[in-house]
C-alpha cells in the first residue's frame, strides 16, 4: 500500500467518523470536530490495525494527531523508517 493511499484512507476514516466531510487537512480535529482522548485511541487502532503502521509510545502525542496533515507526516516518517 502506498503512503498516499494510506493517507487517503485515514482522511476518509476521520471525516466519516467525525461527521465532518469538509474537514481540511490543516484543521485541528480537537477544535473543530468531536474528537476526544477516546477518539485518539480509535485513531491509533486504525493506523496500526487498518493501515499496518506500528506506532511507538513517543508517537502518541497530541501534535501527531491534531490534524490530518500531522497524522500523514507521522505515517510517512514511520514508513520511511521501516
Beta strands, then each sheet from edge to edge (+ up, - down):
end
